[in-house]
Amino acid sequence: MKKKQEPVVIMMNGKPFEVPPGGSLGVLALGNVGVRAWKKAKEKFEKKDVPGDGKEKK
């Protein structure tokens, strides 16, 4: 059974914003906080596609 990964969420203009693994201009505008959140989201995304998880092409 797969565990659903929780998205990386930061506050942007007082509202929660889900940080996409591909990044966004809004995240960049937040500076250091946005970049750290983006790196965390990217790391979670890359861990999801780890080789050897049974999804190899045959």
PDB file as gemmi writes it, atoms N, CA and C in Angstrom:
CRYST1    1.000    1.000    1.000  90.00  90.00  90.00 P 1                      
ATOM      1  N   MET A   1       0.836  -1.178   0.000  1.00  0.00           N  
ATOM      2  CA  MET A   1       0.000   0.000   0.000  1.00  0.00           C  
ATOM      3  C   MET A   1       0.879   1.238   0.000  1.00  0.00           C  
ATOM      4  N   LYS A   2       0.567   2.178  -0.890  1.00  0.00           N  
ATOM      5  CA  LYS A   2       1.371   3.380  -1.000  1.00  0.00           C  
ATOM      6  C   LYS A   2       0.930   4.426   0.008  1.00  0.00           C  
ATOM      7  N   LYS A   3       1.910   5.094   0.575  1.00  0.00           N  
ATOM      8  CA  LYS A   3       1.631   6.189   1.470  1.00  0.00           C  
ATOM      9  C   LYS A   3       1.502   7.463   0.646  1.00  0.00           C  
ATOM     10  N   LYS A   4       0.487   8.254   0.919  1.00  0.00           N  
ATOM     11  CA  LYS A   4       0.337   9.510   0.198  1.00  0.00           C  
ATOM     12  C   LYS A   4       1.309  10.522   0.798  1.00  0.00           C  
ATOM     13  N   GLN A   5       2.120  11.119  -0.062  1.00  0.00           N  
ATOM     14  CA  GLN A   5       3.076  12.096   0.423  1.00  0.00           C  
ATOM     15  C   GLN A   5       2.381  13.421   0.665  1.00  0.00           C  
ATOM     16  N   GLU A   6       2.732  14.037   1.781  1.00  0.00           N  
ATOM     17  CA  GLU A   6       2.166  15.334   2.081  1.00  0.00           C  
ATOM     18  C   GLU A   6       2.918  16.393   1.283  1.00  0.00           C  
ATOM     19  N   PRO A   7       2.186  17.325   0.678  1.00  0.00           N  
ATOM     20  CA  PRO A   7       2.843  18.371  -0.091  1.00  0.00           C  
ATOM     21  C   PRO A   7       3.546  19.361   0.833  1.00  0.00           C  
ATOM     22  N   VAL A   8       4.536  20.063   0.295  1.00  0.00           N  
ATOM     23  CA  VAL A   8       5.218  21.114   1.033  1.00  0.00           C  
ATOM     24  C   VAL A   8       4.359  22.365   0.897  1.00  0.00           C  
ATOM     25  N   VAL A   9       3.933  22.918   2.032  1.00  0.00           N  
ATOM     26  CA  VAL A   9       3.039  24.074   2.026  1.00  0.00           C  
ATOM     27  C   VAL A   9       3.685  25.209   2.808  1.00  0.00           C  
ATOM     28  N   ILE A  10       3.671  26.409   2.223  1.00  0.00           N  
ATOM     29  CA  ILE A  10       4.165  27.605   2.900  1.00  0.00           C  
ATOM     30  C   ILE A  10       3.062  28.658   2.856  1.00  0.00           C  
ATOM     31  N   MET A  11       3.179  29.689   3.662  1.00  0.00           N  
ATOM     32  CA  MET A  11       2.204  30.775   3.658  1.00  0.00           C  
ATOM     33  C   MET A  11       2.660  31.844   2.668  1.00  0.00           C  
ATOM     34  N   MET A  12       1.760  32.215   1.767  1.00  0.00           N  
ATOM     35  CA  MET A  12       2.061  33.247   0.776  1.00  0.00           C  
ATOM     36  C   MET A  12       0.886  34.211   0.761  1.00  0.00           C  
ATOM     37  N   ASN A  13       1.125  35.446   1.120  1.00  0.00           N  
ATOM     38  CA  ASN A  13       0.081  36.468   1.233  1.00  0.00           C  
ATOM     39  C   ASN A  13      -1.014  36.050   2.209  1.00  0.00           C  
ATOM     40  N   GLY A  14      -0.612  35.388   3.285  1.00  0.00           N  
ATOM     41  CA  GLY A  14      -1.551  34.966   4.313  1.00  0.00           C  
ATOM     42  C   GLY A  14      -2.367  33.736   3.965  1.00  0.00           C  
ATOM     43  N   LYS A  15      -2.085  33.120   2.822  1.00  0.00           N  
ATOM     44  CA  LYS A  15      -2.826  31.937   2.400  1.00  0.00           C  
ATOM     45  C   LYS A  15      -1.846  30.782   2.195  1.00  0.00           C  
ATOM     46  N   PRO A  16      -2.290  29.548   2.472  1.00  0.00           N  
ATOM     47  CA  PRO A  16      -1.403  28.398   2.231  1.00  0.00           C  
ATOM     48  C   PRO A  16      -1.155  28.205   0.734  1.00  0.00           C  
ATOM     49  N   PHE A  17       0.088  27.892   0.400  1.00  0.00           N  
ATOM     50  CA  PHE A  17       0.482  27.698  -0.992  1.00  0.00           C  
ATOM     51  C   PHE A  17       1.270  26.407  -1.091  1.00  0.00           C  
ATOM     52  N   GLU A  18       0.807  25.483  -1.930  1.00  0.00           N  
ATOM     53  CA  GLU A  18       1.498  24.212  -2.138  1.00  0.00           C  
ATOM     54  C   GLU A  18       2.647  24.441  -3.112  1.00  0.00           C  
ATOM     55  N   VAL A  19       3.861  24.148  -2.668  1.00  0.00           N  
ATOM     56  CA  VAL A  19       5.052  24.370  -3.481  1.00  0.00           C  
ATOM     57  C   VAL A  19       5.216  23.226  -4.474  1.00  0.00           C  
ATOM     58  N   PRO A  20       5.191  23.527  -5.786  1.00  0.00           N  
ATOM     59  CA  PRO A  20       5.362  22.465  -6.779  1.00  0.00           C  
ATOM     60  C   PRO A  20       6.831  22.072  -6.910  1.00  0.00           C  
ATOM     61  N   PRO A  21       7.124  20.805  -7.208  1.00  0.00           N  
ATOM     62  CA  PRO A  21       8.514  20.369  -7.354  1.00  0.00           C  
ATOM     63  C   PRO A  21       9.235  21.088  -8.488  1.00  0.00           C  
ATOM     64  N   GLY A  22       8.491  21.576  -9.477  1.00  0.00           N  
ATOM     65  CA  GLY A  22       9.092  22.300 -10.590  1.00  0.00           C  
ATOM     66  C   GLY A  22       9.363  23.753 -10.283  1.00  0.00           C  
ATOM     67  N   GLY A  23       8.885  24.237  -9.133  1.00  0.00           N  
ATOM     68  CA  GLY A  23       9.080  25.618  -8.738  1.00  0.00           C  
ATOM     69  C   GLY A  23       8.034  26.536  -9.357  1.00  0.00           C  
ATOM     70  N   SER A  24       8.082  27.811  -8.968  1.00  0.00           N  
ATOM     71  CA  SER A  24       7.195  28.819  -9.537  1.00  0.00           C  
ATOM     72  C   SER A  24       7.796  30.198  -9.271  1.00  0.00           C  
ATOM     73  N   LEU A  25       7.322  31.176  -9.990  1.00  0.00           N  
ATOM     74  CA  LEU A  25       7.828  32.538  -9.833  1.00  0.00           C  
ATOM     75  C   LEU A  25       7.479  33.092  -8.453  1.00  0.00           C  
ATOM     76  N   GLY A  26       6.309  32.724  -7.934  1.00  0.00           N  
ATOM     77  CA  GLY A  26       5.900  33.179  -6.601  1.00  0.00           C  
ATOM     78  C   GLY A  26       6.827  32.659  -5.521  1.00  0.00           C  
ATOM     79  N   VAL A  27       7.269  31.422  -5.659  1.00  0.00           N  
ATOM     80  CA  VAL A  27       8.196  30.838  -4.689  1.00  0.00           C  
ATOM     81  C   VAL A  27       9.536  31.560  -4.758  1.00  0.00           C  
ATOM     82  N   LEU A  28       9.986  31.872  -5.948  1.00  0.00           N  
ATOM     83  CA  LEU A  28      11.247  32.599  -6.122  1.00  0.00           C  
ATOM     84  C   LEU A  28      11.161  33.988  -5.491  1.00  0.00           C  
ATOM     85  N   ALA A  29      10.014  34.633  -5.602  1.00  0.00           N  
ATOM     86  CA  ALA A  29       9.834  35.972  -5.051  1.00  0.00           C  
ATOM     87  C   ALA A  29       9.922  35.979  -3.524  1.00  0.00           C  
ATOM     88  N   LEU A  30       9.673  34.847  -2.896  1.00  0.00           N  
ATOM     89  CA  LEU A  30       9.757  34.766  -1.442  1.00  0.00           C  
ATOM     90  C   LEU A  30      11.201  34.714  -0.944  1.00  0.00           C  
ATOM     91  N   GLY A  31      12.141  34.550  -1.835  1.00  0.00           N  
ATOM     92  CA  GLY A  31      13.553  34.537  -1.461  1.00  0.00           C  
ATOM     93  C   GLY A  31      13.972  33.244  -0.799  1.00  0.00           C  
ATOM     94  N   ASN A  32      14.737  33.365   0.280  1.00  0.00           N  
ATOM     95  CA  ASN A  32      15.325  32.213   0.962  1.00  0.00           C  
ATOM     96  C   ASN A  32      14.266  31.216   1.424  1.00  0.00           C  
ATOM     97  N   VAL A  33      13.168  31.703   1.979  1.00  0.00           N  
ATOM     98  CA  VAL A  33      12.107  30.819   2.469  1.00  0.00           C  
ATOM     99  C   VAL A  33      11.529  30.004   1.309  1.00  0.00           C  
ATOM    100  N   GLY A  34      11.280  30.663   0.189  1.00  0.00           N  
ATOM    101  CA  GLY A  34      10.731  29.979  -0.977  1.00  0.00           C  
ATOM    102  C   GLY A  34      11.687  28.966  -1.569  1.00  0.00           C  
ATOM    103  N   VAL A  35      12.957  29.330  -1.638  1.00  0.00           N  
ATOM    104  CA  VAL A  35      13.958  28.418  -2.214  1.00  0.00           C  
ATOM    105  C   VAL A  35      14.112  27.175  -1.342  1.00  0.00           C  
ATOM    106  N   ARG A  36      14.134  27.359  -0.029  1.00  0.00           N  
ATOM    107  CA  ARG A  36      14.244  26.195   0.861  1.00  0.00           C  
ATOM    108  C   ARG A  36      13.011  25.297   0.743  1.00  0.00           C  
ATOM    109  N   ALA A  37      11.819  25.889   0.635  1.00  0.00           N  
ATOM    110  CA  ALA A  37      10.595  25.096   0.481  1.00  0.00           C  
ATOM    111  C   ALA A  37      10.607  24.359  -0.850  1.00  0.00           C  
ATOM    112  N   TRP A  38      11.074  25.014  -1.913  1.00  0.00           N  
ATOM    113  CA  TRP A  38      11.153  24.369  -3.222  1.00  0.00           C  
ATOM    114  C   TRP A  38      12.120  23.193  -3.195  1.00  0.00           C  
ATOM    115  N   LYS A  39      13.276  23.367  -2.558  1.00  0.00           N  
ATOM    116  CA  LYS A  39      14.251  22.272  -2.464  1.00  0.00           C  
ATOM    117  C   LYS A  39      13.658  21.082  -1.721  1.00  0.00           C  
ATOM    118  N   LYS A  40      12.891  21.356  -0.670  1.00  0.00           N  
ATOM    119  CA  LYS A  40      12.265  20.286   0.092  1.00  0.00           C  
ATOM    120  C   LYS A  40      11.224  19.557  -0.760  1.00  0.00           C  
ATOM    121  N   ALA A  41      10.425  20.312  -1.518  1.00  0.00           N  
ATOM    122  CA  ALA A  41       9.411  19.714  -2.395  1.00  0.00           C  
ATOM    123  C   ALA A  41      10.067  18.875  -3.486  1.00  0.00           C  
ATOM    124  N   LYS A  42      11.153  19.391  -4.051  1.00  0.00           N  
ATOM    125  CA  LYS A  42      11.872  18.679  -5.114  1.00  0.00           C  
ATOM    126  C   LYS A  42      12.470  17.380  -4.571  1.00  0.00           C  
ATOM    127  N   GLU A  43      13.020  17.444  -3.368  1.00  0.00           N  
ATOM    128  CA  GLU A  43      13.615  16.259  -2.749  1.00  0.00           C  
ATOM    129  C   GLU A  43      12.547  15.184  -2.512  1.00  0.00           C  
ATOM    130  N   LYS A  44      11.380  15.573  -2.023  1.00  0.00           N  
ATOM    131  CA  LYS A  44      10.289  14.613  -1.807  1.00  0.00           C  
ATOM    132  C   LYS A  44       9.847  14.002  -3.130  1.00  0.00           C  
ATOM    133  N   PHE A  45       9.762  14.816  -4.166  1.00  0.00           N  
ATOM    134  CA  PHE A  45       9.339  14.340  -5.481  1.00  0.00           C  
ATOM    135  C   PHE A  45      10.336  13.334  -6.034  1.00  0.00           C  
ATOM    136  N   GLU A  46      11.629  13.628  -5.908  1.00  0.00           N  
ATOM    137  CA  GLU A  46      12.661  12.733  -6.427  1.00  0.00           C  
ATOM    138  C   GLU A  46      12.721  11.431  -5.638  1.00  0.00           C  
ATOM    139  N   LYS A  47      12.447  11.461  -4.347  1.00  0.00           N  
ATOM    140  CA  LYS A  47      12.442  10.246  -3.540  1.00  0.00           C  
ATOM    141  C   LYS A  47      11.317   9.328  -3.975  1.00  0.00           C  
ATOM    142  N   LYS A  48      10.224   9.902  -4.462  1.00  0.00           N  
ATOM    143  CA  LYS A  48       9.064   9.131  -4.894  1.00  0.00           C  
ATOM    144  C   LYS A  48       9.407   8.251  -6.092  1.00  0.00           C  
ATOM    145  N   ASP A  49      10.320   8.682  -6.956  1.00  0.00           N  
ATOM    146  CA  ASP A  49      10.688   7.955  -8.170  1.00  0.00           C  
ATOM    147  C   ASP A  49      12.039   7.257  -8.030  1.00  0.00           C  
ATOM    148  N   VAL A  50      12.256   6.600  -6.902  1.00  0.00           N  
ATOM    149  CA  VAL A  50      13.525   5.914  -6.650  1.00  0.00           C  
ATOM    150  C   VAL A  50      13.565   4.607  -7.440  1.00  0.00           C  
ATOM    151  N   PRO A  51      14.681   4.328  -8.133  1.00  0.00           N  
ATOM    152  CA  PRO A  51      14.801   3.062  -8.852  1.00  0.00           C  
ATOM    153  C   PRO A  51      14.720   1.880  -7.888  1.00  0.00           C  
ATOM    154  N   GLY A  52      14.162   0.786  -8.365  1.00  0.00           N  
ATOM    155  CA  GLY A  52      14.061  -0.407  -7.543  1.00  0.00           C  
ATOM    156  C   GLY A  52      12.750  -0.494  -6.782  1.00  0.00           C  
ATOM    157  N   ASP A  53      11.808   0.346  -7.123  1.00  0.00           N  
ATOM    158  CA  ASP A  53      10.523   0.316  -6.423  1.00  0.00           C  
ATOM    159  C   ASP A  53       9.480  -0.513  -7.161  1.00  0.00           C  
ATOM    160  N   GLY A  54       9.923  -1.298  -8.172  1.00  0.00           N  
ATOM    161  CA  GLY A  54       9.011  -2.162  -8.892  1.00  0.00           C  
ATOM    162  C   GLY A  54       8.366  -1.519 -10.107  1.00  0.00           C  
ATOM    163  N   LYS A  55       8.816  -0.323 -10.458  1.00  0.00           N  
ATOM    164  CA  LYS A  55       8.231   0.384 -11.588  1.00  0.00           C  
ATOM    165  C   LYS A  55       9.168   0.430 -12.799  1.00  0.00           C  
ATOM    166  N   GLU A  56      10.169  -0.427 -12.831  1.00  0.00           N  
ATOM    167  CA  GLU A  56      11.112  -0.419 -13.939  1.00  0.00           C  
ATOM    168  C   GLU A  56      10.428  -0.868 -15.225  1.00  0.00           C  
ATOM    169  N   LYS A  57      10.894  -0.321 -16.325  1.00  0.00           N  
ATOM    170  CA  LYS A  57      10.378  -0.750 -17.632  1.00  0.00           C  
ATOM    171  C   LYS A  57      11.007  -2.072 -17.993  1.00  0.00           C  
ATOM    172  N   LYS A  58      10.241  -2.943 -18.635  1.00  0.00           N  
ATOM    173  CA  LYS A  58      10.760  -4.258 -19.010  1.00  0.00           C  
ATOM    174  C   LYS A  58      10.919  -4.339 -20.489  1.00  0.00           C  
TER     175      LYS A  58                                                      
END                                                                             
